[in-house]
Amino acid sequence: MPRPKRIRKMTNPPHFKGFRPIRLPEENNPVIINYEEYESIRLSDFELYSHLEASRIMEISRPTYTRIYESARRKVAQAFVLGKAIVFEGGKVYFDSEWYSCNNCGCWFNHPAKEVEIRNCTLCGSTDIEQYTENTQLNPSEDICICSKCGFEKDHSPGMPCRKEICPACNSQMTRKGTTHQHGMEDRNCNS
């Protein structure tokens, strides 16, 4: 059985989904570059770090970093030579940026520009936000799916969005307890 992959650290994901060659018909099989491969190219070719320095930044071994970097460069070369599109997605990574939650609308958002202070929610503009830390206690209602039609509640299944759950009592779509979606559904049910 192979050893599990160590999660690679990234500063932030790319600000775009990929690239496409000019004047070539759109293709259905683009070259997929994982986020850790993108990060290796960014660190070595753009920031000009050595492989040893870059591997420390990504918190992986130098040989692993070199394999990731070589794979990324091969994929870029394949895309250039064959005229294929490049798409950035996937990979075993986590992002090194600060996360916040809005107490007004309930959204979670990250803050990649650490040098700029965050004051407002990016979704609703509220100033009632708090930074997430490892010690932050999550609201226990965040782990419950609720049917806004009949009120049936069940524990949230990790990895399965509540909106994909169907209420066993009335066959309606469920929502996460305490979210704005739940309140909107309750309002619609009261008006009907």
Backbone bond lengths (Angstrom), bond angles and torsions (degrees), N, CA, C in turn:
res aa  C-N    CA-C-N  psi(-1)  N-CA   C-N-CA  omega(-1)  CA-C   N-CA-C  phi
1 M - - - 1.440 - - 1.531 108.54 -
2 P 1.343 118.11 127.88 1.457 119.78 -177.51 1.527 111.43 -70.73
3 R 1.307 113.63 153.92 1.453 120.50 177.79 1.529 109.30 -70.48
4 P 1.338 118.98 140.78 1.467 119.74 179.94 1.532 111.20 -65.48
5 K 1.346 116.19 146.75 1.454 121.28 179.76 1.515 110.58 -69.76
6 R 1.312 115.39 140.42 1.461 119.99 174.02 1.525 107.90 -78.95
7 I 1.315 116.74 137.06 1.457 120.86 -178.91 1.526 108.90 -70.57
8 R 1.339 115.52 132.72 1.459 121.62 -176.72 1.518 110.65 -92.99
9 K 1.327 116.97 139.70 1.459 121.96 -178.23 1.525 110.06 -90.57
10 M 1.332 115.96 133.62 1.460 122.49 176.37 1.512 108.93 -124.16
11 T 1.324 115.95 152.01 1.451 119.38 175.24 1.519 109.03 -70.50
12 N 1.337 117.52 -57.27 1.461 123.54 179.82 1.522 108.76 -156.31
13 P 1.323 117.93 156.53 1.470 118.94 174.52 1.524 109.53 -71.21
14 P 1.337 117.66 162.94 1.469 119.22 176.41 1.528 110.38 -62.16
15 H 1.317 116.63 154.43 1.461 121.84 -178.38 1.527 112.00 -85.25
16 F 1.314 117.66 13.62 1.459 122.75 -177.33 1.515 108.13 -150.85
17 K 1.315 117.41 162.06 1.474 122.20 -176.50 1.518 113.05 -85.32
18 G 1.345 118.43 -23.92 1.457 119.77 -179.18 1.513 112.26 164.27
19 F 1.331 115.53 -160.33 1.459 123.38 -179.89 1.511 109.39 -133.95
20 R 1.329 115.22 157.65 1.454 120.57 177.89 1.525 108.30 -139.42
21 P 1.349 118.40 139.35 1.462 120.09 178.25 1.531 111.37 -66.88
22 I 1.313 115.99 146.33 1.458 121.94 -179.72 1.526 109.27 -81.17
23 R 1.329 116.23 140.21 1.469 124.59 175.08 1.526 114.75 63.88
24 L 1.305 117.08 24.66 1.460 120.48 172.37 1.513 107.48 -119.22
25 P 1.340 117.83 146.00 1.465 118.76 179.76 1.536 110.12 -62.72
26 E 1.331 114.61 147.17 1.465 119.42 179.99 1.521 109.42 -64.10
27 E 1.295 115.06 139.04 1.447 121.70 -173.97 1.527 109.78 -113.81
28 N 1.328 116.50 149.70 1.461 120.33 -178.94 1.522 113.65 -90.19
29 N 1.321 118.61 -9.37 1.469 119.36 -179.59 1.531 110.59 -120.89
30 P 1.341 116.89 78.13 1.460 120.29 179.41 1.525 111.08 -74.25
31 V 1.304 116.48 166.64 1.455 122.33 173.81 1.530 106.75 -82.37
32 I 1.326 116.37 125.06 1.464 121.68 -179.41 1.525 108.72 -95.12
33 I 1.325 116.14 119.73 1.462 121.23 175.27 1.525 106.91 -108.63
34 N 1.336 115.20 119.36 1.461 120.47 179.34 1.520 110.24 -67.18
35 Y 1.324 115.57 158.21 1.460 119.57 -179.06 1.529 112.49 -59.11
36 E 1.326 117.98 -37.96 1.467 118.79 -179.91 1.528 110.91 -67.92
37 E 1.344 117.12 -30.84 1.468 119.82 175.82 1.528 110.62 -69.59
38 Y 1.332 115.91 -41.85 1.466 120.24 174.97 1.528 110.01 -58.11
39 E 1.331 116.50 -45.91 1.463 120.92 -178.81 1.521 111.28 -62.54
40 S 1.339 117.95 -37.39 1.467 120.14 179.33 1.530 111.06 -65.30
41 I 1.320 117.63 -40.68 1.468 120.85 177.27 1.531 109.67 -66.16
42 R 1.332 117.02 -41.89 1.460 120.47 179.36 1.523 111.15 -61.02
43 L 1.334 116.48 -44.60 1.460 120.21 -177.26 1.529 112.38 -70.41
44 S 1.342 117.53 -45.47 1.466 120.15 -174.82 1.525 113.47 -83.36
45 D 1.316 118.18 -41.07 1.458 120.20 -173.97 1.523 113.76 -95.39
46 F 1.321 118.86 -26.72 1.456 121.33 -179.59 1.534 111.15 -99.49
47 E 1.342 116.76 -51.40 1.471 120.88 179.78 1.523 112.74 -81.86
48 L 1.341 117.48 -14.39 1.473 124.92 177.06 1.529 113.94 63.18
49 Y 1.340 116.48 38.01 1.458 120.67 172.64 1.518 109.21 -81.68
50 S 1.336 116.40 150.97 1.462 120.18 172.49 1.529 107.87 -72.03
51 H 1.321 116.76 167.56 1.463 119.57 179.13 1.521 111.00 -62.94
52 L 1.315 117.53 -36.80 1.456 120.89 179.82 1.534 110.55 -65.95
53 E 1.337 117.46 -46.09 1.466 120.73 178.94 1.533 111.12 -63.68
54 A 1.325 116.26 -44.05 1.462 120.65 -179.10 1.531 111.42 -65.12
55 S 1.322 116.90 -38.52 1.470 119.47 179.22 1.524 110.43 -64.82
56 R 1.325 117.30 -35.04 1.471 120.11 177.02 1.521 110.72 -68.30
57 I 1.323 117.20 -38.71 1.469 120.60 178.60 1.523 110.30 -63.82
58 M 1.352 117.23 -41.20 1.465 120.77 -179.90 1.528 112.61 -82.79
59 E 1.337 117.04 -4.46 1.465 123.61 179.41 1.528 112.87 59.73
60 I 1.334 115.26 46.44 1.465 122.50 175.56 1.523 107.97 -134.89
61 S 1.327 116.81 171.44 1.465 119.46 179.43 1.526 110.27 -74.45
62 R 1.345 115.91 158.58 1.456 120.08 179.81 1.521 112.10 -64.39
63 P 1.353 120.82 -42.51 1.463 119.37 176.99 1.534 113.22 -61.35
64 T 1.339 116.99 -38.36 1.461 120.09 177.27 1.516 110.02 -64.33
65 Y 1.330 116.63 -43.22 1.462 120.17 178.36 1.533 110.50 -59.53
66 T 1.321 117.05 -43.49 1.464 120.85 -179.16 1.522 111.05 -62.82
67 R 1.329 118.20 -38.89 1.476 120.91 177.25 1.524 111.03 -65.15
68 I 1.334 116.71 -42.32 1.467 120.54 178.87 1.524 110.08 -63.06
69 Y 1.328 116.62 -45.06 1.468 122.34 -178.26 1.533 110.64 -64.09
70 E 1.326 117.05 -42.69 1.462 120.65 179.41 1.530 110.75 -64.25
71 S 1.318 117.36 -41.95 1.463 121.36 178.20 1.523 110.56 -61.84
72 A 1.329 116.89 -42.42 1.470 121.18 179.56 1.518 110.83 -62.99
73 R 1.302 117.48 -44.65 1.474 120.01 -178.54 1.518 111.26 -66.94
74 R 1.353 117.44 -36.42 1.473 120.47 176.30 1.520 110.78 -62.80
75 K 1.327 116.40 -41.13 1.463 120.36 -179.81 1.529 111.63 -67.23
76 V 1.324 117.24 -40.04 1.472 120.57 177.22 1.526 109.76 -63.65
77 A 1.328 117.22 -43.05 1.468 121.08 178.41 1.525 110.70 -62.52
78 Q 1.314 117.79 -42.35 1.465 122.02 178.13 1.527 110.32 -60.36
79 A 1.320 117.02 -44.03 1.465 120.77 179.98 1.527 110.86 -64.11
80 F 1.328 118.23 -41.92 1.460 121.64 -179.85 1.524 111.81 -67.26
81 V 1.309 117.22 -46.82 1.471 121.13 -175.32 1.524 111.35 -70.32
82 L 1.334 117.67 -41.33 1.464 121.33 -176.36 1.531 112.67 -92.93
83 G 1.312 117.74 -1.88 1.461 121.07 179.61 1.514 113.17 65.35
84 K 1.331 117.21 42.19 1.460 121.52 -179.24 1.527 110.38 -100.80
85 A 1.308 115.23 155.07 1.464 120.78 175.22 1.524 109.10 -73.77
86 I 1.328 116.31 155.59 1.465 122.72 176.35 1.524 107.41 -115.75
87 V 1.340 115.71 132.09 1.464 121.46 178.19 1.527 107.49 -125.39
88 F 1.343 116.36 132.11 1.460 122.08 177.00 1.512 108.84 -96.68
89 E 1.332 116.57 123.53 1.462 120.23 176.45 1.509 110.89 -169.21
90 G 1.316 115.55 157.83 1.457 123.09 170.60 1.511 114.81 70.26
91 G 1.295 113.81 -173.35 1.450 121.03 -179.80 1.516 110.82 111.28
92 K 1.303 115.10 165.26 1.465 122.29 -177.87 1.528 107.85 -99.53
93 V 1.347 116.38 80.75 1.461 121.13 -173.87 1.527 111.45 -133.47
94 Y 1.316 115.04 163.00 1.459 121.56 166.14 1.517 106.94 -134.78
95 F 1.326 116.44 153.66 1.447 121.34 -174.25 1.517 111.30 -101.05
96 D 1.310 115.02 132.95 1.460 122.30 -178.58 1.518 109.54 -89.09
97 S 1.324 116.48 70.35 1.460 120.51 176.81 1.520 108.17 -140.97
98 E 1.317 115.53 161.15 1.455 120.85 -176.85 1.530 109.80 -80.97
99 W 1.339 115.96 142.69 1.467 121.80 179.41 1.518 110.07 -114.30
100 Y 1.335 115.12 143.60 1.452 122.44 -178.78 1.522 109.18 -130.62
101 S 1.331 115.85 156.61 1.457 120.30 171.78 1.524 107.93 -126.47
102 C 1.329 115.06 146.05 1.462 121.30 179.20 1.522 107.91 -98.52
103 N 1.321 116.38 125.29 1.464 120.61 179.00 1.522 111.81 -77.87
104 N 1.332 117.37 -12.33 1.458 121.53 -179.71 1.529 111.34 -85.33
105 C 1.339 117.05 -54.03 1.470 119.55 -175.73 1.534 112.96 -106.30
106 G 1.336 118.49 -9.48 1.454 121.46 176.36 1.520 115.45 83.48
107 C 1.341 119.31 4.98 1.468 119.80 -177.89 1.525 110.73 -80.83
108 W 1.333 115.43 154.94 1.451 123.58 173.81 1.520 107.03 -109.53
109 F 1.318 117.51 138.27 1.464 120.54 177.48 1.520 109.05 -147.88
110 N 1.336 114.68 153.94 1.455 118.02 179.21 1.516 109.61 -104.53
111 H 1.320 114.65 167.58 1.461 121.29 -176.32 1.524 108.46 -131.78
112 P 1.336 117.36 90.08 1.462 119.68 -175.21 1.526 114.72 -70.72
113 A 1.324 118.88 -30.77 1.462 121.60 -177.77 1.528 109.33 -84.95
114 K 1.324 116.74 88.60 1.462 121.18 -173.81 1.523 113.19 -65.74
115 E 1.330 116.56 -24.33 1.466 119.04 -178.06 1.525 112.77 -77.13
116 V 1.349 117.77 -13.00 1.455 122.50 179.47 1.531 108.64 -105.33
117 E 1.330 116.13 129.49 1.466 120.08 -179.61 1.531 110.18 -75.49
118 I 1.329 116.25 136.34 1.467 120.84 178.23 1.527 108.30 -93.21
119 R 1.338 115.78 134.24 1.465 119.81 -178.21 1.518 112.90 -125.64
120 N 1.338 117.60 -22.60 1.465 120.85 -174.45 1.526 110.19 -129.14
121 C 1.327 114.96 155.18 1.458 122.21 172.33 1.529 108.23 -66.44
122 T 1.310 116.74 136.69 1.468 120.03 -179.13 1.519 111.91 -73.15
123 L 1.328 118.19 -19.06 1.461 120.89 -177.84 1.535 112.24 -93.18
124 C 1.337 116.75 -52.93 1.474 119.10 -174.46 1.524 113.56 -108.35
125 G 1.335 118.71 -9.84 1.456 121.80 178.73 1.521 114.70 83.21
126 S 1.326 118.12 2.41 1.457 122.07 -178.52 1.533 110.61 -65.32
127 T 1.338 115.87 148.95 1.462 120.38 175.82 1.528 111.52 -93.28
128 D 1.329 117.44 -0.82 1.465 122.53 -179.86 1.530 109.40 -86.80
129 I 1.345 115.74 73.35 1.466 121.29 -178.70 1.518 109.08 -122.80
130 E 1.331 116.09 157.95 1.455 119.91 174.57 1.517 109.41 -140.68
131 Q 1.324 114.79 145.90 1.464 120.80 -178.69 1.518 109.60 -80.27
132 Y 1.326 115.66 138.07 1.461 121.28 177.99 1.518 108.48 -83.44
133 T 1.305 116.21 132.30 1.465 121.89 172.31 1.519 107.29 -128.77
134 E 1.307 116.51 172.01 1.466 119.53 179.40 1.523 111.53 -63.53
135 N 1.335 117.39 -23.00 1.462 121.29 -178.48 1.529 112.48 -91.12
136 T 1.345 117.75 -4.20 1.455 120.99 -178.88 1.524 109.51 -65.41
137 Q 1.313 115.63 130.02 1.464 120.24 177.79 1.521 109.11 -88.52
138 L 1.316 117.07 125.62 1.451 120.72 177.51 1.519 109.83 -79.08
139 N 1.305 115.85 148.90 1.455 122.14 177.50 1.523 108.64 -64.90
140 P 1.337 119.84 126.93 1.458 120.73 -177.97 1.522 112.60 -60.37
141 S 1.336 118.64 -23.96 1.464 119.30 179.37 1.518 111.62 -69.67
142 E 1.366 118.43 -14.85 1.456 120.89 179.07 1.524 111.56 -69.64
143 D 1.316 118.11 -14.00 1.451 121.71 -178.80 1.520 111.91 -102.05
144 I 1.329 118.02 21.58 1.462 121.48 -178.19 1.521 109.60 -128.65
145 C 1.340 116.37 133.00 1.460 122.07 172.19 1.524 106.79 -96.74
146 I 1.338 116.70 139.31 1.459 120.80 -176.84 1.525 109.66 -133.24
147 C 1.317 115.20 143.41 1.464 120.36 173.67 1.513 106.75 -89.98
148 S 1.328 116.82 118.81 1.463 119.43 -177.29 1.523 111.71 -78.45
149 K 1.330 117.02 -6.71 1.461 119.84 178.27 1.532 110.96 -86.76
150 C 1.355 116.80 -49.12 1.464 119.11 -176.76 1.531 113.20 -113.08
151 G 1.346 118.48 -9.09 1.462 121.01 177.91 1.511 115.00 87.34
152 F 1.348 118.95 3.66 1.465 121.82 179.22 1.531 109.32 -61.90
153 E 1.331 117.77 135.71 1.465 122.75 179.53 1.507 110.00 -121.73
154 K 1.327 115.51 146.95 1.474 121.46 173.69 1.509 109.02 -148.62
155 D 1.320 116.66 156.25 1.463 120.96 177.88 1.518 109.92 -63.07
156 H 1.326 116.13 141.13 1.462 122.18 179.45 1.519 109.47 -70.30
157 S 1.332 117.07 135.09 1.461 122.50 175.78 1.518 108.31 -91.55
158 P 1.349 119.21 116.24 1.465 120.77 -179.43 1.530 111.12 -56.51
159 G 1.316 116.04 136.60 1.462 121.77 179.12 1.520 113.88 88.02
160 M 1.317 118.25 -8.45 1.469 122.18 179.81 1.516 108.27 -117.96
161 P 1.344 119.00 111.54 1.461 119.74 179.21 1.527 110.96 -59.97
162 C 1.317 117.06 141.09 1.466 121.65 -179.65 1.524 111.23 -57.93
163 R 1.348 116.89 -34.56 1.469 119.87 -177.74 1.530 112.20 -65.97
164 K 1.329 117.26 -14.42 1.466 120.30 176.85 1.521 111.91 -93.70
165 E 1.326 116.31 -5.44 1.463 121.27 177.76 1.530 108.66 -84.64
166 I 1.328 116.73 143.80 1.459 122.92 177.47 1.527 107.98 -112.16
167 C 1.316 115.60 133.10 1.459 121.54 -179.81 1.529 109.39 -65.10
168 P 1.343 118.42 125.70 1.468 119.91 178.66 1.524 112.69 -70.86
169 A 1.321 117.89 -19.14 1.462 120.77 -177.85 1.531 112.49 -82.06
170 C 1.374 117.14 -41.76 1.475 118.44 -174.44 1.533 113.47 -131.10
171 N 1.336 118.22 7.15 1.466 123.69 178.37 1.532 113.84 59.69
172 S 1.324 117.98 30.03 1.464 122.40 176.51 1.527 109.31 -98.34
173 Q 1.332 115.37 162.15 1.460 121.12 177.00 1.521 109.30 -72.53
174 M 1.341 116.71 138.74 1.458 121.25 -179.44 1.528 109.41 -96.89
175 T 1.332 116.25 163.13 1.460 122.49 176.62 1.520 108.69 -134.08
176 R 1.351 116.40 168.63 1.456 121.13 177.39 1.521 108.87 -76.03
177 K 1.318 116.91 132.76 1.463 121.27 -179.02 1.521 110.00 -65.93
178 G 1.339 115.11 134.24 1.450 120.84 176.78 1.517 114.67 89.50
179 T 1.341 119.10 2.09 1.461 120.40 179.99 1.512 110.98 -91.69
180 T 1.327 115.18 164.68 1.461 119.88 177.43 1.522 110.63 -65.39
181 H 1.331 117.80 -28.20 1.465 120.44 178.08 1.521 110.57 -64.25
182 Q 1.332 116.26 -40.17 1.457 120.03 179.09 1.523 110.15 -63.50
183 H 1.338 116.78 -43.71 1.462 119.87 -179.31 1.520 111.04 -64.74
184 G 1.324 117.55 -38.72 1.463 120.97 178.42 1.512 111.41 -64.68
185 M 1.330 116.84 -39.21 1.461 120.91 178.85 1.524 109.77 -66.82
186 E 1.348 117.37 -39.44 1.458 120.20 178.99 1.526 110.55 -63.46
187 D 1.347 116.48 -40.27 1.458 120.76 178.76 1.519 110.58 -62.66
188 R 1.339 116.91 -42.97 1.473 120.60 179.63 1.521 110.45 -64.54
189 N 1.362 116.55 -39.72 1.460 119.22 -179.89 1.528 111.28 -67.62
190 C 1.347 117.10 -33.40 1.470 120.04 179.41 1.522 110.61 -71.10
191 N 1.350 116.46 -33.20 1.473 119.91 -178.10 1.507 112.90 -79.65
192 S 1.328 118.30 -18.39 1.474 119.57 -176.94 1.490 113.18 -90.62
